[in-house]
Amino acid sequence: MTYRFLHTADVHLDSPLKTLALRNPELSEVIGLATRRAFVRIIDLCLEEQVDALVLAGDLYDGDQTSMKTARFLAEQLRRLHEAGIKSFIIRGNHDALSRITTELVMPDSVKVFGATAETVAIDRAPGHFPVVIHGLSFAKPHAPESLLVRYQPPVPDTVNIGIMHTSLGGSEKHDLYAPCSVTDLQRSGFRYWALGHIHKRSIVEGALSAVVMPGIPQGRDINEDGPKSVSLVTIRDDKSVVVEERQTSVAQFERLEVDVSGASDWKEMIGTIFKKMEDLRSVVEADHLVTRLEITGSNELAWRVRRDLDLVRTEMETRGAVIGNVWIDKVHTSCVPPSRSENRSGALEELVTIIDKEVKDSTDYQQDVRAIADELRGQLPPELRDIFGADEISFQRILRSFAREGSSDVVARLRGGEGE
């Protein structure tokens, strides 16, 4: 008889909004509640598929949670599984280790939360069904600089061994190193399935001896977690083969949308071009809500006006997004440029543009002024938002150069936009 379970991780319940762009109260509410709604969707999926268990590979929470509303919500959802006879197996990740709820919440009897010492749980199965053992180990502290694999108990012979681990594997961009280990070591461990968590991007490595699965985050929280998000529905067949199915869970899906407006002859046509691209994108997104970051590109006579009136473009797209239905605008950027001209342009404005391009942008004084402003702004931001200026000196310098170029271009755009007024 098969054994089926739903594998997820990194739910980050009630994670705070991570972007300054979410100024729209309605959009803030959509994103603020998205992690809860995605978790309800996960529970619904367990019930619909009549799985044997839910496996949560760490980071249910997002840190030092103080609200017991989150605890009550979680208990209510897990009780739905309890009443349906579905077990839950949970390990604590690096974020959970910070949470008071982790230690204070009373779970239903069907929920197993693994401790800081490796444990095994033998699944009670009917006679004639192949035996299954679940292995788990939680983070005791927020950091785990060394591999945890050696601390897991050996696989039980003649049994399907399923391991739950929170790990960064060999390291991943945008993720700190936690409990590092290699996929090869996991495949050689003797475990039939490794249910991993921590890296927010989905990945599956299937082999003859072991399947190693990172399900990814079930709900993106900002534009850096764009694309559809999902969980893994896992079936272990009678012959011990493993089938992993992806099931989407995103309530709100973030997407970057680049629109080339080179072919637009006037403002109305340009807006129509962007609108059509938004419609096309919405038609292929399964999530309830689409949150998009627009990048307007190409060579067009409207380039300076686009840059000057970017706020008007955003307002127009927000209105049209409402017409499409549940389409929200995160930000609107432009790298649109005017067509190159062979003739020389003259006048005070062109002289100013030349000075900005050749003398101001790269001057030491200008760069120092930009850095001073950025340092002051960064110091006023809450810790979780300070990385928008870069996580290290190299990225900080790169971002400052970008800000300087954009600022100069905006000034010129506004001056050019006023030439005919």
C-alpha positions as CSV (number, residue, x, y, z in Angstrom):
1,M,0.0,0.0,0.0
2,T,1.4,3.4,-1.0
3,Y,2.5,6.1,1.5
4,R,1.6,9.7,0.6
5,F,2.5,13.0,2.2
6,L,2.7,16.7,1.4
7,H,6.1,18.3,1.8
8,T,6.5,22.0,2.3
9,A,8.8,24.4,4.1
10,D,9.6,28.1,4.7
11,V,5.9,29.2,5.2
12,H,7.1,32.2,7.2
13,L,3.7,32.9,8.7
14,D,2.8,36.6,9.1
15,S,6.1,37.6,7.5
16,P,6.4,41.5,7.5
17,L,6.2,43.3,4.2
18,K,9.7,43.6,2.7
19,T,9.3,46.4,0.2
20,L,8.7,50.1,0.5
21,A,6.7,50.0,-2.7
22,L,3.6,48.4,-1.1
23,R,2.0,51.8,-0.4
24,N,-1.4,50.7,-1.6
25,P,-3.4,49.7,1.5
26,E,-5.4,47.1,-0.4
27,L,-2.3,45.5,-1.9
28,S,-0.6,45.6,1.6
29,E,-3.5,43.6,2.9
30,V,-3.3,41.1,0.1
31,I,0.4,40.5,0.6
32,G,0.2,40.7,4.4
33,L,-2.4,37.9,4.5
34,A,-0.9,35.8,1.7
35,T,1.2,33.5,3.8
36,R,-1.8,32.5,6.0
37,R,-4.0,32.0,2.9
38,A,-1.3,29.9,1.3
39,F,-1.1,27.7,4.5
40,V,-4.8,27.2,4.5
41,R,-4.5,26.1,0.8
42,I,-1.8,23.6,1.9
43,I,-4.1,22.2,4.6
44,D,-7.0,22.0,2.0
45,L,-4.7,20.1,-0.4
46,C,-3.8,17.6,2.3
47,L,-7.5,17.0,2.9
48,E,-8.4,16.8,-0.8
49,E,-5.6,14.4,-1.6
50,Q,-6.3,12.3,1.6
51,V,-2.5,12.1,2.3
52,D,-1.1,10.2,5.3
53,A,0.9,13.1,6.6
54,L,2.0,16.7,6.3
55,V,5.8,17.3,6.5
56,L,7.0,20.8,7.4
57,A,10.8,21.2,7.0
58,G,11.3,24.3,9.1
59,D,10.6,28.1,9.2
60,L,6.9,28.0,9.9
61,Y,7.4,31.4,11.5
62,D,9.5,34.4,10.5
63,G,11.4,35.1,13.7
64,D,10.7,36.5,17.1
65,Q,6.9,36.3,16.9
66,T,5.0,37.8,19.8
67,S,1.4,37.5,18.6
68,M,-0.4,34.4,19.9
69,K,-2.9,35.0,17.1
70,T,-0.4,33.2,14.8
71,A,-0.3,30.4,17.3
72,R,-4.0,30.0,17.4
73,F,-4.3,30.1,13.6
74,L,-1.6,27.4,13.3
75,A,-3.3,25.2,15.9
76,E,-6.7,25.5,14.2
77,Q,-5.3,24.5,10.8
78,L,-3.3,21.5,12.2
79,R,-6.4,20.5,14.1
80,R,-8.3,20.2,10.8
81,L,-5.7,17.5,9.8
82,H,-5.9,15.9,13.2
83,E,-9.7,15.5,12.8
84,A,-9.1,13.9,9.4
85,G,-6.6,11.4,10.8
86,I,-3.6,13.1,9.0
87,K,-0.4,13.3,11.0
88,S,1.9,16.3,10.9
89,F,5.7,16.2,11.3
90,I,7.5,19.4,11.9
91,I,11.1,20.5,12.4
92,R,12.3,23.9,13.6
93,G,14.4,26.0,11.2
94,N,16.7,29.0,11.9
95,H,13.7,31.4,12.0
96,D,11.6,29.1,14.3
97,A,14.5,28.9,16.8
98,L,13.9,32.6,17.5
99,S,10.2,32.2,18.0
100,R,8.4,32.1,21.4
101,I,5.5,30.4,19.8
102,T,7.7,27.4,19.0
103,T,8.0,26.6,22.7
104,E,4.7,27.8,24.0
105,L,2.2,26.4,21.4
106,V,0.3,23.3,22.4
107,M,-0.2,21.1,19.3
108,P,-2.8,18.4,18.7
109,D,-1.7,14.9,19.5
110,S,-1.2,14.0,15.9
111,V,1.5,16.6,15.5
112,K,5.1,15.6,16.1
113,V,7.6,18.5,16.6
114,F,11.1,17.2,16.5
115,G,13.6,18.4,19.1
116,A,17.2,19.5,19.1
117,T,18.3,15.8,19.4
118,A,17.7,13.6,16.4
119,E,14.6,11.4,16.7
120,T,12.8,8.8,14.7
121,V,9.1,8.0,14.5
122,A,7.9,4.7,13.2
123,I,4.6,5.0,11.3
124,D,1.8,2.7,12.5
125,R,0.7,0.9,9.4
126,A,-1.6,-2.0,8.7
127,P,-0.1,-5.5,8.3
128,G,1.3,-6.2,4.9
129,H,2.2,-2.5,4.3
130,F,5.8,-1.6,4.0
131,P,7.2,0.0,7.1
132,V,8.0,3.8,7.2
133,V,10.2,5.7,9.6
134,I,10.4,9.5,9.8
135,H,13.7,11.1,11.0
136,G,13.8,14.7,12.2
137,L,16.1,17.2,13.9
138,S,15.4,20.8,14.8
139,F,17.6,23.8,15.1
140,A,18.2,24.6,18.8
141,K,19.7,28.0,17.9
142,P,19.3,30.4,15.0
143,H,22.7,29.3,13.5
144,A,24.0,25.9,12.6
145,P,27.5,26.4,10.9
146,E,28.2,22.6,10.6
147,S,26.5,19.7,8.9
148,L,23.7,18.1,10.9
149,L,23.7,14.9,8.8
150,V,26.1,13.1,11.2
151,R,23.6,13.6,14.0
152,Y,20.8,11.8,12.4
153,Q,20.2,8.2,13.4
154,P,21.1,5.5,10.9
155,P,18.4,4.3,8.5
156,V,16.3,1.4,9.7
157,P,17.0,-1.6,7.6
158,D,14.2,-2.9,5.3
159,T,12.2,0.3,5.9
160,V,11.4,3.4,3.9
161,N,13.4,6.1,5.8
162,I,12.2,9.7,5.3
163,G,14.5,12.4,6.6
164,I,13.5,16.0,7.4
165,M,16.3,18.6,7.4
166,H,16.6,22.4,7.3
167,T,19.8,23.1,5.3
168,S,21.4,25.5,2.8
169,L,23.0,22.4,1.2
170,G,26.2,23.7,-0.5
171,G,25.1,27.4,-0.3
172,S,22.7,29.5,-2.3
173,E,22.5,33.1,-3.4
174,K,20.5,35.3,-0.9
175,H,20.7,32.5,1.7
176,D,23.2,32.3,4.6
177,L,25.0,29.0,5.1
178,Y,23.0,26.8,7.5
179,A,23.7,23.2,8.3
180,P,25.7,22.7,5.1
181,C,25.9,19.3,3.4
182,S,26.1,18.0,-0.1
183,V,23.3,16.3,-2.2
184,T,25.7,13.4,-2.8
185,D,26.1,12.8,1.0
186,L,22.3,12.8,1.4
187,Q,21.8,10.4,-1.5
188,R,24.4,8.0,0.0
189,S,22.8,8.2,3.5
190,G,20.4,5.3,2.9
191,F,17.3,7.5,3.3
192,R,14.7,7.0,0.5
193,Y,13.5,10.6,0.7
194,W,15.0,13.8,2.1
195,A,12.4,16.5,2.8
196,L,14.5,19.7,2.9
197,G,13.8,23.3,3.7
198,H,15.5,26.7,3.9
199,I,16.3,27.6,0.2
200,H,13.2,29.4,-1.2
201,K,13.8,28.1,-4.8
202,R,12.4,24.7,-5.7
203,S,14.8,21.9,-6.7
204,I,14.5,18.2,-7.1
205,V,17.4,15.6,-7.4
206,E,16.0,12.2,-8.0
207,G,18.2,9.1,-8.0
208,A,17.9,5.4,-7.9
209,L,18.6,5.3,-4.2
210,S,17.2,8.6,-2.9
211,A,15.1,11.7,-3.8
212,V,16.4,15.0,-2.4
213,V,13.7,17.7,-2.6
214,M,13.7,21.4,-1.7
215,P,10.1,22.4,-2.3
216,G,10.7,26.1,-2.2
217,I,8.7,28.8,-0.5
218,P,4.9,28.2,-0.9
219,Q,4.1,31.9,-1.1
220,G,6.4,34.7,-2.4
221,R,6.7,37.8,-0.2
222,D,8.3,40.3,-2.6
223,I,9.5,40.8,-6.1
224,N,12.8,38.9,-5.3
225,E,10.6,35.8,-4.7
226,D,8.9,36.0,-8.1
227,G,7.3,33.3,-10.1
228,P,4.8,30.5,-9.1
229,K,5.3,28.9,-5.7
230,S,4.3,25.4,-4.8
231,V,4.6,22.3,-2.5
232,S,5.4,18.7,-3.2
233,L,2.9,15.9,-3.2
234,V,4.9,12.8,-2.6
235,T,3.8,9.2,-3.2
236,I,6.0,6.2,-2.3
237,R,4.7,3.2,-4.2
238,D,4.7,-0.4,-3.2
239,D,7.9,-1.0,-5.1
240,K,9.5,1.9,-3.0
241,S,9.7,4.1,-6.1
242,V,9.0,7.8,-5.4
243,V,6.7,10.1,-7.4
244,V,7.0,13.8,-6.7
245,E,4.2,16.1,-8.0
246,E,4.3,19.9,-7.9
247,R,1.2,21.6,-6.7
248,Q,0.9,25.4,-6.9
249,T,-0.1,27.3,-3.7
250,S,0.6,30.9,-4.5
251,V,-2.2,33.3,-3.5
252,A,-0.3,36.3,-4.8
253,Q,2.3,35.8,-7.5
254,F,5.1,38.3,-8.1
255,E,6.3,38.8,-11.7
256,R,8.7,41.1,-13.5
257,L,7.2,42.4,-16.8
258,E,9.5,44.0,-19.4
259,V,7.7,45.9,-22.2
260,D,9.4,47.2,-25.3
261,V,7.5,50.3,-26.5
262,S,9.8,51.1,-29.5
263,G,6.9,50.6,-31.9
264,A,4.5,53.0,-30.1
265,S,3.9,56.2,-32.1
266,D,2.1,58.1,-29.3
267,W,1.2,58.0,-25.6
268,K,-2.1,56.2,-26.1
269,E,-0.5,53.4,-28.2
270,M,2.3,53.0,-25.7
271,I,-0.2,52.6,-22.8
272,G,-2.1,50.1,-24.9
273,T,1.0,48.1,-25.6
274,I,1.8,47.8,-21.9
275,F,-1.8,46.9,-21.1
276,K,-1.8,44.1,-23.7
277,K,1.4,42.6,-22.1
278,M,-0.2,42.8,-18.7
279,E,-3.3,41.0,-20.0
280,D,-1.2,38.3,-21.6
281,L,0.7,37.7,-18.4
282,R,-2.4,37.6,-16.2
283,S,-3.9,34.9,-18.5
284,V,-1.1,32.4,-17.7
285,V,-0.8,33.2,-13.9
286,E,-2.8,30.7,-11.8
287,A,-2.5,32.6,-8.6
288,D,-5.5,34.6,-7.3
289,H,-3.5,37.9,-7.5
290,L,-0.7,39.1,-9.8
291,V,1.7,41.7,-8.5
292,T,3.9,43.0,-11.3
293,R,7.0,45.2,-11.5
294,L,7.0,46.9,-14.9
295,E,10.1,47.8,-16.8
296,I,9.5,50.0,-19.9
297,T,12.3,49.6,-22.5
298,G,13.1,50.4,-26.0
299,S,13.9,53.4,-28.2
300,N,11.1,55.9,-28.5
301,E,10.4,59.6,-29.0
302,L,8.3,59.4,-25.8
303,A,11.3,58.3,-23.7
304,W,11.8,61.7,-21.9
305,R,8.1,62.0,-21.2
306,V,7.9,58.5,-19.9
307,R,10.7,59.2,-17.4
308,R,9.2,62.5,-16.4
309,D,5.6,61.1,-16.0
310,L,6.3,57.7,-14.7
311,D,3.8,58.3,-11.9
312,L,1.1,58.8,-14.5
313,V,2.1,55.5,-16.2
314,R,1.7,53.8,-12.8
315,T,-1.7,55.3,-12.1
316,E,-2.9,54.3,-15.6
317,M,-1.6,50.7,-15.1
318,E,-3.2,50.4,-11.7
319,T,-6.5,51.5,-13.1
320,R,-6.2,49.0,-16.0
321,G,-5.0,46.3,-13.6
322,A,-8.3,46.6,-11.7
323,V,-10.1,46.2,-15.0
324,I,-8.2,43.0,-15.8
325,G,-8.9,41.8,-12.2
326,N,-6.6,41.3,-9.3
327,V,-3.6,42.8,-11.1
328,W,-1.4,45.0,-8.9
329,I,1.5,47.3,-9.7
330,D,4.5,46.9,-7.4
331,K,6.8,49.5,-9.2
332,V,7.3,51.0,-12.6
333,H,10.8,51.5,-13.9
334,T,12.0,52.7,-17.3
335,S,15.2,52.3,-19.3
336,C,13.5,53.7,-22.4
337,V,15.8,56.0,-24.4
338,P,15.2,58.5,-27.2
339,P,16.2,57.5,-30.8
340,S,19.8,58.5,-31.6
341,R,20.2,61.5,-33.9
342,S,23.0,62.2,-36.3
343,E,22.5,66.0,-36.2
344,N,24.1,68.0,-33.5
345,R,21.8,69.6,-31.0
346,S,22.7,72.9,-29.4
347,G,21.5,75.3,-26.7
348,A,21.7,75.8,-23.0
349,L,19.9,72.5,-22.2
350,E,22.2,70.4,-24.4
351,E,25.2,72.1,-22.8
352,L,23.9,71.2,-19.4
353,V,23.3,67.6,-20.5
354,T,26.9,67.4,-21.7
355,I,28.2,68.8,-18.4
356,I,26.2,66.3,-16.4
357,D,27.3,63.4,-18.6
358,K,31.0,64.2,-18.8
359,E,31.8,66.1,-15.6
360,V,29.2,65.6,-12.9
361,K,28.1,61.9,-12.9
362,D,31.6,60.5,-12.2
363,S,33.0,63.3,-10.1
364,T,34.3,62.5,-6.7
365,D,32.3,65.2,-5.0
366,Y,29.1,64.0,-6.6
367,Q,29.7,60.4,-5.6
368,Q,30.5,61.5,-2.0
369,D,27.3,63.5,-1.8
370,V,25.3,60.5,-3.1
371,R,26.9,58.2,-0.6
372,A,26.3,60.6,2.3
373,I,22.6,60.8,1.4
374,A,22.4,57.0,1.1
375,D,24.1,56.4,4.4
376,E,21.7,58.8,6.2
377,L,18.6,57.1,4.6
378,R,19.9,53.6,5.4
379,G,20.4,54.5,9.0
380,Q,16.8,55.6,9.3
381,L,15.5,52.3,7.8
382,P,14.5,49.3,10.0
383,P,17.1,46.5,9.9
384,E,15.1,44.2,7.5
385,L,15.0,46.9,4.8
386,R,18.6,48.1,4.9
387,D,19.7,45.5,2.2
388,I,17.9,47.6,-0.4
389,F,21.2,49.6,-0.5
390,G,23.2,46.3,-0.9
391,A,24.4,43.6,1.5
392,D,28.1,44.5,1.1
393,E,30.4,47.3,0.0
394,I,30.6,46.2,-3.6
395,S,26.8,46.0,-4.1
396,F,26.4,49.2,-2.2
397,Q,28.8,51.0,-4.6
398,R,27.0,49.4,-7.6
399,I,23.6,50.5,-6.3
400,L,24.8,54.1,-5.6
401,R,26.1,54.4,-9.2
402,S,22.8,53.2,-10.5
403,F,20.9,55.7,-8.3
404,A,23.2,58.5,-9.5
405,R,22.7,57.7,-13.1
406,E,18.9,57.4,-12.7
407,G,18.8,60.7,-10.8
408,S,20.7,62.5,-13.4
409,S,18.5,61.0,-16.2
410,D,15.4,62.1,-14.3
411,V,16.6,65.7,-14.0
412,V,17.3,65.8,-17.8
413,A,14.0,64.1,-18.6
414,R,12.0,66.8,-16.7
415,L,14.0,69.6,-18.4
416,R,13.5,68.1,-21.8
417,G,9.8,67.5,-21.0
418,G,9.4,71.1,-20.4
419,E,11.0,72.3,-23.6
420,G,7.7,72.5,-25.5
421,E,5.6,73.9,-22.6
